[in-house]
């Protein structure tokens, strides 16, 4: 099993796609690095999902895979998949396609404040969620939230500060505490993003 730390790159766009990955634990995001250097989150990979599907067609990886939490993934030789494993792979990719479509709707619907609240609630249902003496939190940087909501770090920082002053969120070192989930859900306007 390949073990990776938070923010560690598993593969980069352009690397030779020699293996398919099966995520055992953690949260991974697939990103595209834009010409101006910004990163755009394309999808999230959850435990049980496959990623690096370019290995099926013996291409280079088109996108970059980065761990959002500590994660563990098995490298799989795409050429040696059994019929059952191929069915499992197809099912995983179909579920991820549903998530990608919901994510696309998320990016195009609602004000930035709603998109941020939706994304924080989504992270609260993944491996990015944790709990300590202060309560339920998610681990995400302002930059990662901006990447996932088609925004800028500055806009995210301002809106998170507003939500903190309103008592909806609290912050700690690399943690965003979901203090008032009811208000977050109302702000989100819809729970269209869900970890399946």
Backbone as CSV, one residue per row, in Angstrom:
resi,resn,N_x,N_y,N_z,CA_x,CA_y,CA_z,C_x,C_y,C_z
1,UNK,0.854,-1.180,0.000,0.000,0.000,0.000,0.895,1.236,0.000
2,UNK,0.547,2.184,-0.839,1.252,3.462,-0.874,0.613,4.362,0.177
3,UNK,1.401,4.835,1.120,0.908,5.746,2.152,1.395,7.149,1.832
4,UNK,0.499,8.123,1.922,0.862,9.505,1.618,0.391,10.428,2.728
5,UNK,1.126,11.509,2.888,0.780,12.540,3.869,-0.157,13.562,3.232
6,UNK,-0.811,14.334,4.079,-1.654,15.439,3.620,-0.824,16.357,2.727
7,UNK,-1.390,16.771,1.604,-0.778,17.663,0.620,0.272,16.976,-0.260
8,UNK,0.510,15.674,-0.058,1.487,14.970,-0.883,0.860,14.611,-2.228
9,UNK,1.643,14.802,-3.279,1.190,14.475,-4.631,1.430,12.988,-4.890
10,UNK,0.409,12.302,-5.368,0.505,10.870,-5.687,1.041,10.694,-7.099
11,UNK,0.520,11.473,-8.032,1.078,11.551,-9.381,0.751,12.921,-9.946
12,UNK,1.528,13.328,-10.927,1.349,14.633,-11.562,0.853,14.469,-12.992
13,UNK,0.155,15.485,-13.460,-0.253,15.516,-14.869,0.999,15.380,-15.721
14,UNK,0.930,14.497,-16.704,2.067,14.269,-17.588,2.911,13.075,-17.213
15,UNK,2.808,12.612,-15.948,3.526,11.394,-15.553,2.974,10.210,-16.343
16,UNK,3.822,9.234,-16.589,3.382,8.021,-17.276,2.356,7.288,-16.405
17,UNK,1.204,6.966,-16.970,0.122,6.306,-16.234,0.343,4.801,-16.253
18,UNK,1.198,4.341,-15.368,1.521,2.912,-15.381,0.692,2.096,-14.393
19,UNK,0.020,2.760,-13.440,-0.834,2.017,-12.497,-2.126,2.773,-12.231
20,UNK,-3.127,2.007,-11.901,-4.421,2.476,-11.436,-4.342,2.414,-9.913
21,UNK,-5.041,3.294,-9.211,-5.018,3.281,-7.745,-6.401,2.970,-7.194
22,UNK,-6.413,2.277,-6.063,-7.640,1.999,-5.316,-7.441,2.592,-3.933
23,UNK,-8.249,3.607,-3.590,-8.083,4.307,-2.311,-8.641,3.458,-1.173
24,UNK,-7.798,3.164,-0.227,-8.183,2.375,0.947,-8.691,3.283,2.064
25,UNK,-7.984,4.394,2.293,-8.385,5.313,3.367,-7.937,6.723,3.010
26,UNK,-8.626,7.701,3.594,-8.274,9.096,3.374,-9.142,9.763,2.323
27,UNK,-8.691,10.937,1.899,-9.398,11.740,0.905,-8.369,12.292,-0.072
28,UNK,-8.617,12.079,-1.351,-7.715,12.525,-2.411,-8.515,13.427,-3.345
29,UNK,-7.864,14.454,-3.856,-8.527,15.281,-4.857,-7.758,15.193,-6.170
30,UNK,-8.515,15.231,-7.249,-7.947,15.253,-8.593,-8.017,16.705,-9.052
31,UNK,-6.874,17.264,-9.423,-6.820,18.686,-9.750,-6.215,18.915,-11.134
32,UNK,-6.621,20.025,-11.715,-5.998,20.500,-12.941,-5.275,21.792,-12.598
33,UNK,-4.036,21.889,-13.010,-3.273,23.112,-12.780,-3.427,23.970,-14.029
34,UNK,-4.026,25.136,-13.837,-4.340,26.035,-14.942,-3.086,26.771,-15.414
35,UNK,-3.107,27.330,-16.615,-1.927,28.022,-17.141,-1.402,29.138,-16.229
36,UNK,-2.304,29.782,-15.456,-1.853,30.859,-14.561,-1.363,30.332,-13.212
37,UNK,-1.292,28.996,-13.071,-0.781,28.392,-11.843,-1.840,28.035,-10.815
38,UNK,-3.065,28.536,-10.989,-4.132,28.184,-10.047,-4.502,26.719,-10.200
39,UNK,-5.040,26.157,-9.140,-5.475,24.766,-9.165,-6.994,24.720,-9.162
40,UNK,-7.541,23.816,-9.938,-8.980,23.623,-9.993,-9.273,22.193,-9.553
41,UNK,-10.036,22.039,-8.484,-10.417,20.712,-8.015,-11.479,20.161,-8.956
42,UNK,-11.205,19.009,-9.555,-12.138,18.397,-10.499,-13.044,17.375,-9.827
43,UNK,-12.481,16.625,-8.890,-13.295,15.647,-8.164,-12.549,15.213,-6.912
44,UNK,-13.306,14.592,-6.014,-12.748,14.023,-4.790,-12.844,12.509,-4.876
45,UNK,-11.810,11.842,-4.411,-11.777,10.382,-4.402,-11.952,9.943,-2.952
46,UNK,-12.927,9.083,-2.722,-13.263,8.598,-1.384,-12.783,7.164,-1.208
47,UNK,-12.667,6.697,0.026,-12.260,5.300,0.235,-13.155,4.332,-0.544
48,UNK,-12.516,3.377,-1.212,-13.227,2.411,-2.050,-13.228,2.796,-3.519
49,UNK,-12.897,4.061,-3.819,-12.882,4.530,-5.204,-11.554,4.212,-5.881
50,UNK,-11.626,4.080,-7.191,-10.433,3.965,-8.026,-10.119,5.339,-8.608
51,UNK,-8.848,5.578,-8.897,-8.448,6.790,-9.607,-7.180,6.486,-10.397
52,UNK,-6.830,7.406,-11.290,-5.712,7.145,-12.193,-6.139,6.286,-13.353
53,UNK,-7.406,6.464,-13.768,-8.002,5.612,-14.805,-7.313,5.742,-16.161
54,UNK,-6.446,6.732,-16.315,-5.688,6.844,-17.565,-4.835,5.599,-17.798
55,UNK,-4.507,4.874,-16.720,-3.716,3.641,-16.841,-4.451,2.580,-17.657
56,UNK,-5.772,2.679,-17.748,-6.549,1.717,-18.535,-6.266,1.837,-20.022
57,UNK,-5.895,3.029,-20.459,-5.625,3.237,-21.883,-4.146,3.526,-22.147
58,UNK,-3.326,3.240,-21.147,-1.870,3.378,-21.270,-1.459,4.763,-21.756
59,UNK,-2.076,5.781,-21.165,-1.739,7.166,-21.467,-0.926,7.747,-20.324
60,UNK,-0.618,9.018,-20.438,-0.056,9.752,-19.308,-1.222,10.225,-18.455
61,UNK,-0.954,10.454,-17.160,-1.997,11.015,-16.311,-2.324,12.413,-16.822
62,UNK,-3.597,12.683,-16.975,-4.015,13.991,-17.492,-4.075,15.036,-16.388
63,UNK,-4.369,14.601,-15.163,-4.523,15.504,-14.031,-3.576,15.084,-12.915
64,UNK,-3.512,15.887,-11.870,-2.673,15.620,-10.706,-3.555,15.088,-9.580
65,UNK,-3.054,14.090,-8.847,-3.763,13.545,-7.687,-2.998,13.957,-6.436
66,UNK,-3.704,14.588,-5.500,-3.092,15.091,-4.270,-3.924,14.652,-3.074
67,UNK,-3.258,14.215,-2.011,-3.955,13.807,-0.792,-4.419,15.045,-0.025
68,UNK,-5.691,15.073,0.351,-6.214,16.142,1.200,-6.098,15.775,2.675
69,UNK,-5.925,14.495,2.955,-5.697,13.994,4.310,-4.607,12.924,4.184
70,UNK,-4.160,12.412,5.314,-3.308,11.225,5.226,-4.126,10.162,4.515
71,UNK,-3.480,9.422,3.626,-4.237,8.471,2.819,-3.398,7.229,2.533
72,UNK,-4.089,6.179,2.141,-3.437,4.946,1.725,-4.145,4.401,0.502
73,UNK,-3.364,4.050,-0.526,-3.945,3.545,-1.768,-3.112,2.382,-2.283
74,UNK,-3.801,1.412,-2.866,-3.131,0.277,-3.495,-2.909,0.584,-4.972
75,UNK,-1.722,0.299,-5.449,-1.437,0.387,-6.883,-1.930,-0.908,-7.521
76,UNK,-2.662,-0.784,-8.617,-3.261,-1.928,-9.285,-2.768,-1.953,-10.733
77,UNK,-2.337,-3.114,-11.175,-1.951,-3.285,-12.580,-3.231,-3.418,-13.397
78,UNK,-3.539,-2.416,-14.196,-4.792,-2.393,-14.955,-4.917,-3.576,-15.898
79,UNK,-3.798,-4.108,-16.366,-3.836,-5.230,-17.320,-4.201,-6.553,-16.658
80,UNK,-4.093,-6.620,-15.339,-4.336,-7.894,-14.665,-5.673,-7.932,-13.914
81,UNK,-6.571,-6.994,-14.186,-7.852,-6.960,-13.497,-8.735,-8.134,-13.923
82,UNK,-9.338,-8.778,-12.944,-10.274,-9.863,-13.237,-11.616,-9.264,-13.660
83,UNK,-12.528,-10.098,-14.100,-13.859,-9.629,-14.506,-14.574,-8.964,-13.332
84,UNK,-14.469,-9.551,-12.131,-15.099,-8.951,-10.949,-14.469,-7.603,-10.615
85,UNK,-13.150,-7.512,-10.726,-12.469,-6.254,-10.451,-12.848,-5.193,-11.482
86,UNK,-13.024,-5.583,-12.732,-13.459,-4.635,-13.764,-14.869,-4.116,-13.476
87,UNK,-15.757,-5.001,-13.006,-17.108,-4.567,-12.630,-17.045,-3.590,-11.462
88,UNK,-16.201,-3.883,-10.484,-16.030,-2.995,-9.331,-15.487,-1.638,-9.780
89,UNK,-14.526,-1.666,-10.683,-13.956,-0.437,-11.233,-15.028,0.372,-11.963
90,UNK,-15.811,-0.286,-12.812,-16.870,0.401,-13.560,-17.883,1.028,-12.602
91,UNK,-18.249,0.312,-11.566,-19.190,0.831,-10.571,-18.605,2.048,-9.857
92,UNK,-17.340,1.957,-9.477,-16.662,3.080,-8.812,-16.640,4.305,-9.718
93,UNK,-16.265,4.120,-10.971,-16.187,5.252,-11.890,-17.571,5.834,-12.176
94,UNK,-18.599,4.985,-12.226,-19.965,5.483,-12.427,-20.403,6.329,-11.232
95,UNK,-20.105,5.862,-10.009,-20.441,6.644,-8.811,-19.687,7.963,-8.794
96,UNK,-18.440,7.932,-9.206,-17.664,9.169,-9.243,-18.216,10.133,-10.292
97,UNK,-18.722,9.607,-11.390,-19.323,10.464,-12.416,-20.539,11.194,-11.845
98,UNK,-21.352,10.505,-11.051,-22.491,11.153,-10.395,-21.984,12.282,-9.493
99,UNK,-20.907,12.015,-8.747,-20.325,13.044,-7.878,-19.798,14.227,-8.682
100,UNK,-19.149,13.949,-9.805,-18.614,15.021,-10.654,-19.756,15.891,-11.174
101,UNK,-20.855,15.289,-11.566,-21.988,16.062,-12.074,-22.601,16.917,-10.963
102,UNK,-22.715,16.365,-9.754,-23.222,17.144,-8.622,-22.256,18.278,-8.296
103,UNK,-20.963,17.988,-8.400,-19.942,18.995,-8.118,-20.001,20.135,-9.137
104,UNK,-20.222,19.797,-10.391,-20.347,20.820,-11.434,-21.548,21.720,-11.150
105,UNK,-22.662,21.140,-10.732,-23.827,21.935,-10.361,-23.485,22.832,-9.182
106,UNK,-22.777,22.272,-8.204,-22.353,23.037,-7.020,-21.563,24.279,-7.434
107,UNK,-20.646,24.133,-8.384,-19.809,25.262,-8.799,-20.596,26.335,-9.532
108,UNK,-21.668,25.930,-10.192,-22.399,26.885,-11.025,-23.659,27.443,-10.371
109,UNK,-23.987,26.969,-9.179,-25.248,27.373,-8.570,-25.006,28.042,-7.230
110,UNK,-25.567,29.222,-7.064,-25.534,29.905,-5.782,-24.353,30.849,-5.642
111,UNK,-24.480,31.726,-4.654,-23.419,32.672,-4.328,-22.237,31.923,-3.696
112,UNK,-21.104,32.582,-3.661,-19.903,31.970,-3.107,-20.119,31.524,-1.660
113,UNK,-20.818,32.314,-0.884,-21.081,31.947,0.516,-21.787,30.586,0.588
114,UNK,-22.778,30.374,-0.268,-23.490,29.093,-0.311,-22.559,27.969,-0.741
115,UNK,-21.716,28.228,-1.732,-20.791,27.196,-2.217,-19.801,26.798,-1.120
116,UNK,-19.312,27.777,-0.366,-18.375,27.476,0.723,-19.061,26.637,1.792
117,UNK,-20.266,27.024,2.180,-20.997,26.256,3.200,-21.266,24.830,2.734
118,UNK,-21.672,24.674,1.457,-21.897,23.331,0.913,-20.622,22.497,0.961
119,UNK,-19.504,23.123,0.590,-18.242,22.381,0.557,-17.796,21.984,1.958
120,UNK,-17.960,22.858,2.928,-17.591,22.517,4.314,-18.459,21.372,4.842
121,UNK,-19.748,21.403,4.532,-20.631,20.301,4.936,-20.221,18.998,4.253
122,UNK,-19.853,19.094,2.972,-19.381,17.911,2.245,-18.136,17.346,2.926
123,UNK,-17.162,18.198,3.221,-15.937,17.722,3.879,-16.256,17.071,5.229
124,UNK,-17.307,17.550,5.888,-17.724,16.982,7.168,-18.249,15.560,7.062
125,UNK,-18.427,15.063,5.837,-18.879,13.677,5.644,-17.786,12.820,5.016
126,UNK,-16.542,13.308,5.054,-15.416,12.586,4.461,-14.307,12.400,5.498
127,UNK,-13.190,11.873,5.057,-12.036,11.676,5.938,-11.410,12.995,6.381
128,UNK,-11.841,14.123,5.821,-11.333,15.435,6.241,-11.987,15.894,7.538
129,UNK,-12.951,15.142,8.040,-13.679,15.483,9.259,-12.948,14.919,10.478
130,UNK,-13.004,15.663,11.558,-12.427,15.200,12.823,-13.183,15.797,13.992
131,UNK,-12.797,15.375,15.174,-13.435,15.889,16.376,-12.376,15.995,17.462
132,UNK,-12.410,17.079,18.214,-11.543,17.227,19.370,-12.343,17.892,20.480
133,UNK,-11.657,18.363,21.514,-12.363,18.944,22.665,-13.180,20.185,22.292
134,UNK,-12.850,20.840,21.192,-13.597,22.030,20.752,-14.796,21.672,19.896
135,UNK,-14.866,20.429,19.395,-16.014,20.017,18.602,-15.640,19.446,17.255
136,UNK,-16.650,19.374,16.375,-16.499,18.817,15.029,-15.779,19.831,14.143
137,UNK,-14.786,19.359,13.382,-14.053,20.244,12.490,-13.762,19.538,11.174
138,UNK,-13.359,20.340,10.190,-12.832,19.811,8.937,-11.454,20.412,8.730
139,UNK,-10.586,19.647,8.077,-9.259,20.155,7.747,-9.266,20.591,6.288
140,UNK,-9.039,21.860,6.098,-8.965,22.418,4.746,-8.354,23.807,4.847
141,UNK,-7.441,24.092,3.959,-6.856,25.430,3.923,-7.781,26.348,3.130
142,UNK,-7.596,27.644,3.304,-8.384,28.615,2.543,-8.143,28.415,1.039
143,UNK,-6.912,28.080,0.686,-6.561,27.844,-0.718,-7.312,26.625,-1.275
144,UNK,-7.383,25.543,-0.485,-8.105,24.346,-0.938,-9.591,24.626,-1.107
145,UNK,-10.150,25.413,-0.204,-11.569,25.774,-0.314,-11.788,26.629,-1.560
146,UNK,-10.874,27.553,-1.821,-10.978,28.386,-3.027,-10.908,27.519,-4.278
147,UNK,-9.982,26.555,-4.295,-9.862,25.654,-5.447,-11.151,24.870,-5.679
148,UNK,-11.821,24.514,-4.596,-13.011,23.667,-4.687,-14.307,24.449,-4.908
149,UNK,-14.224,25.774,-4.818,-15.435,26.582,-4.987,-15.300,27.601,-6.109
150,UNK,-14.288,27.429,-6.954,-14.048,28.326,-8.088,-13.972,29.783,-7.621
151,UNK,-13.100,30.002,-6.655,-12.984,31.327,-6.053,-11.517,31.687,-5.856
152,UNK,-11.296,32.710,-5.059,-9.934,33.110,-4.698,-9.742,32.939,-3.198
153,UNK,-8.495,32.787,-2.800,-8.179,32.630,-1.374,-8.667,33.840,-0.571
154,UNK,-8.505,35.024,-1.137,-8.908,36.244,-0.432,-10.420,36.279,-0.188
155,UNK,-11.198,35.911,-1.202,-12.659,35.895,-1.046,-13.083,34.866,-0.015
156,UNK,-12.456,33.688,-0.052,-12.766,32.642,0.924,-12.416,33.116,2.324
157,UNK,-11.252,33.714,2.496,-10.830,34.194,3.821,-11.830,35.197,4.380
158,UNK,-12.299,36.126,3.539,-13.265,37.116,4.003,-14.576,36.458,4.424
159,UNK,-15.085,35.543,3.596,-16.360,34.906,3.938,-16.236,33.998,5.162
160,UNK,-15.123,33.299,5.312,-14.924,32.481,6.512,-14.847,33.366,7.749
161,UNK,-14.209,34.521,7.616,-14.144,35.472,8.728,-15.545,35.964,9.094
162,UNK,-16.359,36.272,8.084,-17.748,36.696,8.340,-18.518,35.595,9.072
163,UNK,-18.391,34.358,8.598,-19.100,33.235,9.228,-18.606,32.992,10.648
164,UNK,-17.320,33.220,10.881,-16.768,33.078,12.234,-17.352,34.153,13.153
165,UNK,-17.398,35.404,12.685,-17.947,36.497,13.497,-19.431,36.300,13.786
166,UNK,-20.137,35.629,12.894,-21.563,35.354,13.086,-21.805,34.153,14.005
167,UNK,-20.734,33.433,14.367,-20.868,32.282,15.256,-21.193,30.976,14.556
168,UNK,-21.131,30.956,13.236,-21.440,29.745,12.483,-20.245,28.800,12.447
169,UNK,-19.045,29.376,12.385,-17.792,28.625,12.339,-16.846,29.140,13.406
170,UNK,-15.839,28.348,13.676,-14.700,28.801,14.470,-13.472,28.226,13.777
171,UNK,-12.333,28.780,14.023,-11.136,28.306,13.363,-10.047,27.999,14.373
172,UNK,-9.176,27.089,13.994,-7.989,26.731,14.744,-6.902,26.447,13.734
173,UNK,-5.771,25.981,14.197,-4.672,25.700,13.285,-5.086,24.622,12.295
174,UNK,-5.213,24.982,11.017,-5.613,24.091,9.921,-6.933,23.372,10.182
175,UNK,-7.782,23.970,11.004,-9.083,23.373,11.317,-10.166,24.435,11.202
176,UNK,-11.313,24.018,10.659,-12.491,24.872,10.627,-13.583,24.118,11.373
177,UNK,-13.995,24.675,12.506,-15.002,24.039,13.359,-16.394,24.407,12.860
178,UNK,-17.221,23.379,12.673,-18.595,23.569,12.206,-19.480,23.757,13.434
179,UNK,-19.516,24.974,13.940,-20.180,25.291,15.205,-21.696,25.186,15.082
180,UNK,-22.249,25.761,14.045,-23.711,25.798,13.871,-24.081,25.156,12.537
181,UNK,-24.230,23.831,12.558,-24.514,23.082,11.321,-25.858,23.487,10.712
182,UNK,-26.821,23.795,11.550,-28.153,24.177,11.048,-28.049,25.426,10.179
183,UNK,-27.317,26.424,10.661,-27.129,27.642,9.869,-26.324,27.352,8.607
184,UNK,-25.298,26.500,8.722,-24.520,26.120,7.538,-25.424,25.488,6.483
185,UNK,-26.322,24.601,6.920,-27.237,23.937,5.981,-28.187,24.942,5.335
186,UNK,-28.672,25.908,6.122,-29.538,26.938,5.545,-28.770,27.799,4.547
187,UNK,-27.538,28.145,4.903,-26.693,28.942,4.008,-26.378,28.172,2.716
188,UNK,-26.190,26.859,2.853,-25.839,26.032,1.697,-26.968,25.971,0.678
189,UNK,-28.190,26.213,1.120,-29.387,26.215,0.281,-29.767,24.840,-0.221
190,UNK,-28.815,23.917,-0.295,-29.101,22.572,-0.792,-27.914,21.685,-0.470
191,UNK,-28.192,20.408,-0.156,-27.125,19.446,0.104,-26.856,18.653,-1.168
192,UNK,-26.474,19.329,-2.257,-26.274,18.609,-3.506,-24.974,17.838,-3.545
193,UNK,-24.021,18.170,-2.663,-22.774,17.421,-2.598,-22.870,16.439,-1.441
194,UNK,-22.690,15.177,-1.707,-22.703,14.174,-0.648,-21.694,13.109,-0.951
195,UNK,-20.987,12.705,0.090,-20.056,11.588,-0.077,-20.867,10.307,-0.124
196,UNK,-20.672,9.517,-1.167,-21.427,8.253,-1.295,-20.541,7.078,-0.948
